[in-house]
Amino acid sequence: MTRPLIHLGLHRTGSTWFQRNVLDGREGRPRHTFSDRAETTARIVLPRDLDFDTAATRRWIRDRITEAGDRGAPVIISNERFSGNPAAGWFDAERTARRLASVVPEARVLLVLREQHALLRSIWLQQIRIGGISGIEDFLRPLDPGDHRLPAFDPRFLEFDRYVALLDDIFGEQDVLVLPFEGLRDDPARHLERIEAFTGIALPAPPDTGPVFAAPSLLEAAALRRVNLLASRSSLHRAPPFPRLAGPGRRLARVLGRVATQAGETRRGRRVDRIIRTRLANLDLGASNRRLSSRLDVDLASFGWTT
């Protein structure tokens, strides 16, 4: 039987597109074995160490693997939450990797990475889409000394070679495939061929290669932040004063986004990019990316990465 494949994400690297359009069971493509990502998150990611039951979780996964084997289907488990939550600094990425190895030790692993500055901009916009209230400066601002009540964004995770080295150590380098998101975006068929060669699982390219959740315009994001502050209840903002206004407010933000001008978006984009570059300046992304390029045998500079 083909060995299971675990797809870790990251967030904002085409994970939802992969789940919805590649793992859809149509035209010779495989079906997502654990399509309920909330369930795999609840069983594997969220339990405290005191509550995580390795043996029970392993039995649960084994039952599903057996069912797939009886159907002659490959086992593919895709959940970008396995690689951590960006807004919380990916704080549990390492723990989750070890948990996955403890319950599916024979698995192969797929990780998709994205150039750090572009990834960070997309992550920030996504957290606004799902209820966040922080502008780019607040989102990236370090916590005040002594204020460590909740996990917060931590840019050090963006030195990706360290995370890849951990996965290599846990699963074995030969069983960890790391691909740049830019390859998926620019040539999805070739990207899927590399995954197919790695896993032995047929992955015919789907007809739809566009993003599932495109980032909002910066003008829409600016309006949506205010709506979230006043009306959107989420784990990112638990007590808005006017929650009944969330629906109308979000619709108004989308209308504003549609009238955004190119000149205005360019101006706002330059400011956002300048803040991101400044915040990441203390990281040695060039050295990290050179090590990563060597590990992947891919010229990341050709995809616009800092090297």
C-alpha positions in Angstrom: 0.0 0.0 0.0 1.2 3.5 -0.8 2.5 5.3 2.3 0.4 8.1 3.8 1.1 11.7 2.8 0.8 14.5 5.4 0.5 17.9 3.9 1.4 20.5 6.6 0.6 23.8 4.8 1.8 26.6 5.4 -1.1 29.0 5.6 -1.3 31.2 2.5 0.6 28.8 0.2 -2.3 27.3 -1.8 -3.4 24.8 0.9 -7.1 25.3 0.4 -6.8 25.1 -3.3 -4.9 21.8 -2.9 -7.6 20.4 -0.6 -10.6 21.6 -2.7 -9.4 21.2 -6.3 -6.7 18.5 -6.2 -8.0 16.2 -3.4 -11.6 16.2 -4.8 -11.8 12.6 -6.1 -12.6 13.6 -9.6 -10.9 12.8 -12.9 -8.5 10.3 -11.4 -7.5 12.6 -8.5 -7.4 11.2 -4.9 -9.9 12.2 -2.2 -8.9 13.9 1.0 -8.9 11.1 3.6 -9.6 13.5 6.5 -11.7 16.2 4.8 -12.9 17.5 8.2 -9.9 19.7 9.1 -11.7 20.7 12.3 -11.6 17.1 13.5 -7.9 16.6 12.8 -7.2 19.9 14.4 -9.2 19.0 17.5 -7.7 15.5 17.9 -4.1 16.3 17.0 -3.3 20.0 17.3 -5.4 21.5 20.1 -5.1 19.1 23.1 -2.8 20.0 25.9 0.1 17.7 26.4 -1.6 16.3 29.5 -4.7 15.5 27.4 -3.2 14.2 24.2 -3.7 10.5 24.0 -1.2 9.1 21.5 -2.5 5.5 21.5 -6.2 6.5 21.0 -5.3 9.0 18.3 -3.2 6.4 16.5 -6.0 3.9 16.6 -8.4 6.5 15.2 -6.1 7.3 12.3 -5.3 3.6 11.7 -9.0 2.8 11.3 -9.3 5.5 8.7 -6.2 4.3 6.9 -7.6 0.7 6.9 -10.9 2.0 5.4 -9.0 3.8 2.7 -6.9 0.7 2.0 -10.0 -1.4 1.6 -11.2 1.0 -1.0 -7.8 1.0 -2.7 -7.4 4.7 -2.0 -4.2 6.5 -1.0 -4.2 8.2 2.4 -3.7 12.0 2.2 -4.0 14.2 5.3 -3.9 17.9 4.5 -4.3 20.6 7.2 -2.4 23.8 7.2 -3.0 24.1 10.9 -0.5 21.3 11.4 2.2 23.9 10.7 1.0 26.2 13.4 -1.1 29.4 13.5 0.7 32.5 12.0 -1.1 35.0 14.2 0.1 33.0 17.2 3.7 32.8 15.9 3.4 29.2 14.8 4.0 28.4 18.5 2.9 24.8 18.3 4.3 23.8 14.9 7.2 21.7 16.4 4.9 20.0 18.9 2.4 19.1 16.2 5.1 17.6 14.0 6.2 15.3 16.7 2.6 14.3 17.4 2.1 13.4 13.8 5.2 11.3 13.7 4.0 9.5 16.8 0.7 8.5 15.3 1.7 8.1 11.6 5.4 7.3 11.7 5.5 5.8 8.3 4.1 9.0 6.6 5.8 11.1 4.0 5.5 14.8 4.5 4.8 17.7 2.1 5.5 21.3 3.1 5.0 24.4 0.9 6.9 27.5 1.7 6.6 31.1 0.4 9.0 34.0 0.1 8.8 35.6 3.5 7.9 39.2 2.8 5.0 38.2 0.4 3.9 35.5 2.9 3.8 38.0 5.7 1.7 40.5 3.8 -0.8 37.8 2.8 -1.0 36.4 6.4 -1.7 39.9 7.7 -4.5 40.5 5.2 -5.9 37.0 5.9 -6.1 37.7 9.7 -8.1 40.8 8.9 -10.5 38.8 6.7 -11.2 36.4 9.5 -11.8 39.1 12.2 -8.5 40.7 13.1 -8.3 44.3 14.0 -4.5 45.0 13.8 -2.9 47.2 11.2 0.4 46.0 9.9 2.4 47.9 12.4 0.5 46.5 15.4 0.4 43.0 13.9 4.2 43.0 13.7 5.0 45.0 16.8 6.9 42.9 19.5 5.1 42.4 22.8 6.0 44.7 25.6 8.5 43.2 28.0 6.7 40.9 30.4 3.5 40.8 28.4 3.5 37.1 27.4 -0.1 36.2 28.2 -1.0 34.9 24.8 1.1 33.6 21.9 1.8 36.4 19.4 3.3 36.7 16.0 7.0 35.6 16.0 9.0 36.4 12.9 11.8 34.0 13.8 9.8 31.1 12.4 10.3 32.7 9.0 13.9 31.4 9.0 12.4 28.3 7.5 15.6 26.2 7.3 15.2 25.5 11.0 11.7 24.1 10.7 12.7 22.0 7.7 15.7 20.6 9.6 13.3 19.6 12.4 11.0 17.8 10.0 14.0 16.1 8.5 15.1 14.9 11.9 11.7 13.7 12.9 10.6 12.0 9.6 13.8 11.6 7.7 15.1 13.9 5.0 14.2 11.5 2.2 10.6 11.5 3.4 10.1 15.3 3.5 9.3 17.2 0.3 9.5 21.0 0.5 8.4 23.1 -2.5 8.2 26.8 -3.1 4.7 28.2 -3.4 5.8 30.3 -6.4 6.2 27.1 -8.3 2.6 26.1 -7.5 1.4 29.5 -8.5 3.3 29.7 -11.8 3.2 26.1 -13.0 0.7 24.0 -10.9 0.9 21.0 -13.2 4.7 20.7 -12.8 4.3 21.3 -9.0 1.9 18.4 -8.8 4.2 16.2 -10.9 6.9 16.6 -8.3 4.5 15.6 -5.5 3.3 12.6 -7.6 6.9 11.5 -8.1 7.6 11.8 -4.4 4.5 10.0 -3.2 3.6 7.6 -6.0 0.1 9.0 -5.9 -1.4 10.2 -9.2 -2.3 13.9 -9.1 -3.8 15.0 -12.4 -3.9 18.8 -12.5 -7.4 20.2 -12.0 -9.0 22.7 -14.4 -9.2 25.4 -11.8 -5.8 26.8 -10.8 -6.9 30.2 -9.4 -6.7 31.0 -5.7 -9.6 30.0 -3.4 -9.2 32.9 -1.0 -7.6 35.8 -2.8 -6.3 38.5 -0.5 -8.6 41.6 -0.1 -7.4 44.9 -1.5 -5.7 47.1 1.0 -8.5 49.6 0.9 -11.0 46.8 1.7 -8.7 45.6 4.5 -8.6 49.1 6.0 -12.4 49.3 6.1 -12.7 45.8 7.3 -10.4 46.4 10.3 -12.8 49.1 11.5 -15.8 46.8 11.0 -14.1 44.0 12.9 -13.3 46.4 15.8 -16.9 47.4 16.1 -18.8 44.3 15.1 -16.9 41.1 14.3 -16.7 38.6 17.1 -13.8 36.1 16.8 -10.9 34.6 18.7 -9.0 37.7 17.5 -11.5 40.1 19.0 -14.0 38.6 21.5 -16.1 41.6 22.6 -17.1 43.9 19.8 -19.7 46.5 20.9 -22.1 46.1 18.0 -22.0 42.5 16.7 -25.2 42.8 14.8 -23.6 45.2 12.4 -21.0 42.6 11.3 -22.9 41.5 8.1 -23.7 45.0 6.7 -20.3 46.3 7.7 -18.4 43.5 5.8 -20.6 44.0 2.8 -19.8 47.8 2.8 -16.1 46.9 3.1 -16.3 44.7 0.0 -18.0 47.6 -1.9 -15.2 49.9 -1.0 -12.7 47.3 -2.1 -14.2 47.2 -5.5 -13.7 50.9 -6.0 -10.0 51.0 -4.9 -7.8 52.7 -7.5 -4.5 51.3 -8.7 -2.7 54.4 -7.6 -4.1 54.2 -4.1 -3.3 50.5 -3.8 0.2 51.1 -4.9 0.7 53.8 -2.4 -0.8 51.8 0.5 1.2 48.7 -0.7 4.5 50.6 -0.6 3.9 51.6 3.0 3.0 48.0 4.0 6.0 46.6 2.3 8.3 49.1 3.9 7.0 48.2 7.4 7.4 44.5 6.7 11.0 45.0 5.5 11.9 47.0 8.5 10.4 44.5 10.9 12.2 41.6 9.3 15.5 43.4 8.9 16.9 41.8 12.1 16.5 38.3 10.7 19.2 36.8 8.5 16.8 35.6 5.9 19.5 35.5 3.2 21.5 32.9 5.1 18.5 30.9 6.0 17.3 30.9 2.4 20.7 29.9 1.1 20.7 26.9 3.5 17.2 26.1 2.4 18.1 26.4 -1.3 20.9 23.8 -0.8 18.5 21.5 1.1 15.8 21.7 -1.6 18.3 21.8 -4.6 16.2 24.7 -5.8 17.4 28.2 -6.7 15.0 30.2 -4.5 16.5 33.5 -5.7 14.9 32.7 -9.1 11.5 32.9 -7.3 12.3 36.3 -5.8 13.5 35.0 -2.4 16.2 36.9 -0.5 19.5 35.1 -0.8 
